[in-house]
């Protein structure tokens, strides 16, 4: 995996031809966090934010984003996703989003998982910015992927990661 596949021999961007690849079951898992003031996190946990169920809206936004990744990332293939799950974990001053995307197809779903996490966290920011503009989105990353020619891949544990 040493070459950039989205560039042709002349260095021009192109969409990778996956037509000859076999259809396979492919899975990707991604995560990210949004840090905030403790009182903001408490409002989210309590579900008493004046805009409504922050995590419920963020879950739907993330799932919708996964489905639209091919429209958002210029050289990404549109995929018929077979499953998208988005789970949240809340801490004293943060929310962690974790997404799993699956497809039976000819290309992986890493971009869909990363897009879903990013949009879910941006949705939390959008819904809570009136009470906490200093929120910080960070550590959006691919945790694992399965399927395809390269098989399975797992991220190294993040250094200094808080739980």
C-alpha positions, -999 to 999 in steps of 0.1 A, spaced: 0 0 0 27 24 -10 12 41 -40 -15 67 -42 -43 50 -61 -63 81 -69 -37 94 -94 -30 82 -129 5 78 -144 5 116 -153 -4 126 -117 -40 135 -125 -68 126 -101 -92 98 -112 -117 75 -96 -102 41 -90 -116 13 -112 -130 -14 -89 -149 -32 -117 -126 -62 -117 -125 -66 -79 -145 -94 -64 -176 -85 -43 -168 -92 -7 -180 -84 28 -162 -53 40 -164 -36 75 -149 -4 89 -149 10 124 -141 46 132 -142 68 163 -138 104 174 -145 126 204 -158 161 211 -146 177 243 -168 203 261 -175 220 294 -188 195 320 -221 213 322 -226 209 285 -219 171 287 -243 169 316 -271 186 296 -265 161 268 -266 131 292 -297 144 309 -314 149 276 -327 183 286 -311 204 259 -336 229 246 -330 217 210 -340 182 219 -322 148 220 -287 158 209 -274 123 206 -305 110 188 -302 137 162 -264 132 159 -270 95 154 -294 101 125 -270 127 110 -241 104 111 -260 76 94 -273 99 67 -237 112 62 -224 76 57 -250 71 30 -240 103 12 -202 99 14 -199 93 -23 -216 127 -28 -192 145 -4 -158 130 -11 -150 136 -48 -133 104 -58 -152 81 -34 -175 54 -49 -212 55 -40 -219 24 -20 -251 5 -11 -244 2 26 -258 -29 43 -254 -16 79 -244 15 97 -244 16 135 -234 47 156 -230 45 193 -221 72 218 -202 71 251 -203 101 274 -177 112 299 -175 140 324 -165 165 296 -166 146 263 -187 125 240 -172 97 220 -188 85 187 -181 51 173 -193 40 139 -194 6 122 -202 5 85 -207 -26 64 -211 -34 27 -211 -63 3 -192 -47 -25 -160 -41 -44 -145 -14 -23 -141 -6 14 -162 15 37 -135 34 56 -145 68 43 -182 61 51 -172 53 88 -150 84 91 -176 107 75 -203 94 98 -182 100 129 -172 135 117 -208 146 109 -222 131 141 -196 151 161 -203 183 141 -240 178 148 -233 177 185 -213 209 181 -241 226 161 -268 217 186 -247 228 216 -228 258 203 -252 283 218 -241 272 253 -205 261 246 -186 276 216 -153 262 229 -160 226 221 -132 207 204 -135 178 180 -105 156 179 -91 121 174 -113 112 144 -96 80 132 -101 46 116 -99 19 143 -102 -12 121 -112 -25 86 -119 -59 73 -123 -74 39 -108 -68 5 -74 -77 -8 -55 -63 21 -76 -82 47 -79 -69 82 -61 -39 97 -62 -25 132 -51 9 145 -24 12 171 -37 23 205 -36 61 207 -9 74 230 -22 91 261 -57 81 253 -83 89 280 -113 68 286 
